[in-house]
Amino acid sequence: MNWFITIGTNEKDLFKNCISFLYLSLSINHNKLTLVKLPFKLSLLAFVCLLITSSCKKEIDYHQDWVTSTMSAKVDGTLLQCTITTAQVYDAGGKISAQISGFKGSTAFTLIISDFKGVGTYSLSDYNLATYLTGTSFAQDAYIGGSAGTIKITSYLADKYIKGTFEFKGENVSTLTVKTITEGQFNISLVPVKLPETNNSTNNLSAKVDGTTIGFTGEATSTNAPIIGNFLTIVTINGDKRMILGVLGYKGVGTYDFSTDGSATYMKDQSPTGSFTATSGSLVITSETGGKLKGTFSFKAPNENSTINTSVTVTDGTFDMPYSKK
């Protein structure tokens, strides 16, 4: 699984990288569903983890005030203070990785450390990733840090907190403009916060997961981006649960195979072992008129943690939701 963006990546893998920008990043702000794009496939795609255990795990190092998490940085000299923060340490293909994100509305910072070893300095040139997002359209709104930048972990206690600093230059792949991110800092709790589930009139996607019907609320977007062309994303949420669907080379009404044309992920919760990504299945778009997208889907998905031999079967998936084109 390649969740970082690299030069020379083929279309299918690059699409999955783009889909990953949608992952964990659904938040509820003032009772409104906000779609925030994140850069990696929590694999979508991958929230699976064997959390790193500190060799000197001192409970005295943990303080209750760390539950109030913070993240901020200056963007071209202007301070951006995030109002929502998240962090996860997880197993991605047998390697421990860390994701650190902060949001303010549709603006966000996301940091990915691909070979996380705790306290230390991580260069973006070593297959790590830093992204600044100004909105919810991937190509137009993402400023991706390449080799110029660092992420420094100054303090870390497994299952408790992660603290550090960051700086990078982010380039927009669509406009080729650059944003300079300086004085970045974060102090984020790793203790999961459970969100309330909702099964009510706002649900616009439904599916059976291992025979149990679950409703979700979300929206669909098709975006025409450089290099990868037109891609469709369907992002939905219900409490801690997520259902994320995507198609590369989207052409409207028709049938798309998840194994060759896109990606589908079900997240049962926000735990390190809660994500399942499809290896087979299909999406059928039956209508896209009047600002609405309608269709059906089904898939089978193993756990993103390769050390856990579990899977889910998603059947009878249907949706009738808001649809926009970028």
C-alpha positions in Angstrom: 0.0 0.0 0.0 1.4 3.3 -1.1 -0.2 6.2 0.7 2.4 8.8 0.1 2.6 10.7 -3.2 5.6 10.0 -5.3 6.8 11.0 -8.8 6.2 8.2 -11.2 3.3 6.6 -9.4 0.8 5.0 -11.8 -2.7 6.4 -12.2 -4.4 3.7 -10.0 -2.0 4.2 -7.1 -2.1 8.0 -7.4 -5.9 7.9 -7.3 -5.9 5.9 -4.2 -3.5 8.5 -2.7 -6.0 11.2 -3.6 -9.0 9.2 -2.1 -7.0 9.0 1.1 -7.2 12.7 1.4 -10.9 12.1 2.3 -10.3 9.6 5.0 -10.5 10.1 8.7 -11.3 13.7 8.0 -15.0 14.0 8.5 -15.9 16.2 11.3 -19.1 17.7 12.6 -19.0 21.5 13.1 -22.0 23.3 14.5 -24.2 20.3 13.7 -23.1 20.5 10.0 -21.2 17.7 8.3 -17.9 19.1 7.1 -15.8 17.1 4.6 -12.1 17.7 5.2 -9.5 16.0 3.0 -6.6 14.3 4.5 -3.5 13.0 2.8 -3.3 9.3 3.3 -5.1 6.1 2.8 -6.1 5.2 6.3 -6.0 2.7 4.1 -8.3 4.8 3.9 -7.3 3.3 4.3 -5.3 2.1 7.0 -6.0 2.7 10.6 -4.3 -0.4 11.8 -1.8 -0.5 14.4 0.6 -2.0 16.7 1.2 1.0 18.8 4.8 1.8 19.7 5.5 1.3 23.4 7.9 3.6 25.0 10.9 1.8 26.5 10.5 4.0 29.6 6.7 4.3 30.0 6.4 6.7 32.9 2.8 7.4 33.8 4.0 10.5 35.6 4.7 12.0 32.1 1.0 12.1 31.3 -1.1 15.1 32.3 -4.9 15.5 32.1 -4.5 18.9 30.4 -3.1 17.1 27.3 -6.7 16.0 26.5 -7.1 19.6 25.3 -5.2 19.1 22.1 -3.7 22.0 20.0 -2.1 22.5 16.6 -1.0 25.7 14.9 1.4 27.2 12.3 2.1 30.3 10.3 1.2 30.2 6.7 3.2 32.8 4.8 3.6 34.6 8.1 0.0 34.5 9.2 -0.9 32.4 12.2 -3.5 29.6 11.7 -4.8 28.1 15.0 -6.6 24.8 14.5 -9.9 24.2 16.3 -10.0 20.4 15.8 -7.1 18.0 16.0 -6.6 14.3 15.5 -3.6 11.9 15.7 -3.1 8.2 15.1 -0.2 5.8 15.3 -0.8 2.7 13.2 0.6 -0.2 11.3 0.8 0.4 7.5 2.0 -2.6 5.6 4.1 -3.9 8.5 5.7 -0.5 9.2 4.6 1.8 12.1 3.4 5.2 10.8 1.9 8.3 12.4 -0.7 10.8 11.2 -1.2 14.2 12.8 -3.9 16.6 11.6 -5.4 19.9 12.6 -8.5 21.6 11.1 -10.1 25.0 11.1 -13.2 24.8 9.0 -12.1 23.4 5.6 -8.5 24.5 6.2 -6.1 21.9 7.5 -2.6 20.7 8.2 -1.8 17.0 7.9 1.6 15.4 8.7 2.5 11.8 7.9 5.5 10.0 9.3 6.0 6.7 7.3 8.5 5.0 9.6 7.7 6.3 13.1 10.1 5.5 15.8 9.0 7.9 18.5 10.9 11.0 19.6 13.2 12.4 16.8 13.4 14.5 13.7 11.9 13.3 10.4 12.8 14.9 7.1 10.2 15.1 4.3 12.8 13.8 1.9 12.6 10.4 3.7 9.2 9.5 2.4 7.3 11.5 5.0 4.5 13.9 4.0 3.2 17.3 5.1 0.2 19.0 3.5 -1.6 22.3 3.9 -5.2 22.4 2.7 -7.2 25.5 1.9 -10.5 23.8 1.0 -12.1 20.5 0.0 -11.0 20.2 -3.6 -7.9 18.1 -3.8 -6.0 19.5 -6.8 -6.9 23.1 -6.3 -6.6 23.3 -2.5 -3.6 21.0 -1.5 -0.1 22.4 -0.9 2.1 19.3 -0.6 5.5 19.4 1.1 8.2 17.6 -0.9 11.8 17.4 0.3 11.9 20.8 1.9 10.7 20.4 5.4 10.9 18.5 8.7 8.6 17.1 11.4 10.1 16.9 14.9 8.6 14.7 17.6 9.7 16.2 20.9 7.5 14.0 23.3 5.5 10.8 22.8 3.7 8.3 25.0 1.9 5.5 23.3 -1.9 5.6 23.7 -1.5 8.9 25.5 -0.1 11.9 23.5 2.2 13.1 20.8 3.9 16.5 20.8 6.2 18.3 18.4 7.0 20.9 15.7 7.0 21.2 11.9 7.9 23.4 9.0 7.8 22.9 5.2 7.2 24.5 1.8 4.1 23.2 0.1 3.5 23.3 -3.6 0.1 23.3 -5.3 0.1 20.6 -8.0 -2.6 22.5 -10.0 -1.4 26.1 -9.8 2.3 25.4 -9.0 2.1 28.2 -6.3 4.0 27.7 -3.0 3.0 28.3 0.6 5.6 28.5 3.4 4.6 26.9 6.7 6.7 27.9 9.7 6.6 27.7 13.5 4.3 24.7 13.4 3.5 23.0 16.7 1.2 20.4 18.0 0.3 18.7 21.3 -2.4 16.1 20.6 -4.0 13.4 22.7 -3.9 9.8 21.3 -6.9 8.8 23.5 -9.8 8.0 21.1 -13.0 10.1 21.6 -16.1 8.3 20.7 -18.7 10.2 18.6 -22.4 9.6 19.0 -24.1 7.5 16.3 -27.0 8.8 14.3 -29.6 6.9 12.4 -32.2 9.5 11.4 -33.7 11.4 8.6 -30.4 12.9 7.5 -29.0 9.5 6.4 -28.5 9.4 2.6 -26.5 6.2 2.3 -27.3 2.8 3.7 -25.7 -0.7 3.6 -25.6 -4.0 5.4 -22.2 -4.7 7.1 -22.1 -8.4 7.8 -25.9 -8.4 7.7 -26.5 -5.4 10.0 -28.0 -2.3 8.3 -26.1 0.9 9.0 -27.1 4.4 7.8 -24.6 7.2 7.0 -24.8 10.9 6.0 -22.5 12.5 3.4 -22.0 13.8 -0.1 -20.5 13.0 -3.4 -18.0 15.0 -5.5 -16.5 14.5 -8.9 -13.2 16.4 -9.5 -11.2 16.9 -12.7 -7.6 17.0 -11.5 -4.3 17.2 -13.3 -2.6 13.9 -14.0 -5.3 11.6 -12.7 -8.3 13.1 -14.6 -11.9 12.9 -13.4 -12.4 11.0 -10.1 -15.5 10.5 -8.0 -15.6 10.5 -4.2 -18.4 9.5 -1.9 -17.7 10.3 1.8 -20.1 9.5 4.6 -20.1 9.4 8.4 -22.1 8.0 11.3 -20.5 8.6 14.7 -17.2 6.8 14.6 -18.1 4.9 11.5 -17.1 5.9 7.9 -18.1 4.6 4.5 -15.8 5.9 1.7 -16.2 5.1 -2.0 -14.1 6.4 -5.0 -13.8 5.9 -8.7 -10.9 6.8 -11.0 -11.8 7.7 -14.6 -15.4 8.5 -13.6 -17.7 8.8 -16.6 -21.2 9.1 -15.1 -23.9 6.4 -15.1 -22.4 3.0 -15.2 -20.8 0.1 -13.3 -17.3 0.4 -11.7 -15.2 -2.4 -10.3 -13.5 -1.5 -7.0 -10.6 -3.8 -7.7 -9.6 -2.0 -10.9 -11.4 1.3 -11.0 -11.3 2.7 -7.5 -11.5 2.1 -3.8 -14.0 1.3 -1.1 -13.4 1.5 2.7 -15.5 0.8 5.7 -14.3 2.1 9.1 -16.2 0.5 12.1 -14.6 2.9 14.6 -11.5 5.1 15.1 -9.4 2.4 16.6 -6.1 1.4 15.1 -7.6 -1.9 13.8 -11.0 -0.4 12.7 -10.5 0.0 8.9 -11.4 -2.4 6.1 -10.5 -1.7 2.4 -12.2 -3.6 -0.5 -10.3 -6.2 -2.6 -13.4 -6.9 -4.6 -16.8 -5.4 -5.3 -18.5 -2.8 -7.5 -20.3 0.6 -7.5 -23.3 1.2 -9.8 -24.2 4.8 -10.6 -27.9 4.8 -11.7 -28.5 8.6 -11.9 -26.7 11.9 -11.6 -29.2 14.7 -12.2 -30.5 17.7 -10.3 -27.5 17.9 -8.0 -28.1 14.3 -6.8 -26.2 11.1 -7.2 -27.9 7.8 -6.9 -26.6 4.2 -7.0 -25.8 0.9 -5.3 -22.7 -0.9 -4.1 -21.3 -3.9 -2.5 -17.8 -5.2 -1.6 -15.7 -7.5 0.6 -12.9 -6.0 2.6 -10.1 -7.4 4.8 -8.8 -5.6 7.8 -6.2 -3.0 6.9 -3.9 -4.5 9.6 -2.3 -7.4 7.8 -1.7 -9.1 11.1 -5.4 -9.4 11.8 -7.2 -12.1 9.8 -10.7 -10.4 9.8 -12.9 -9.0 7.1 -16.3 -7.5 6.5 -18.9 -8.1 3.8 -20.9 -5.0 2.7 -24.1 -5.7 0.8 -27.3 -4.0 -0.3 -25.6 -0.6 -0.4 -27.7 2.3 -1.7 -27.4 6.1 -1.8 -29.3 9.2 -2.9 -27.2 12.2 -1.9 -26.0 15.7 -2.8 -23.6 15.8 -5.7 -21.3 18.5 -7.0 -18.7 18.8 -9.7 -15.3 20.6 -9.2 
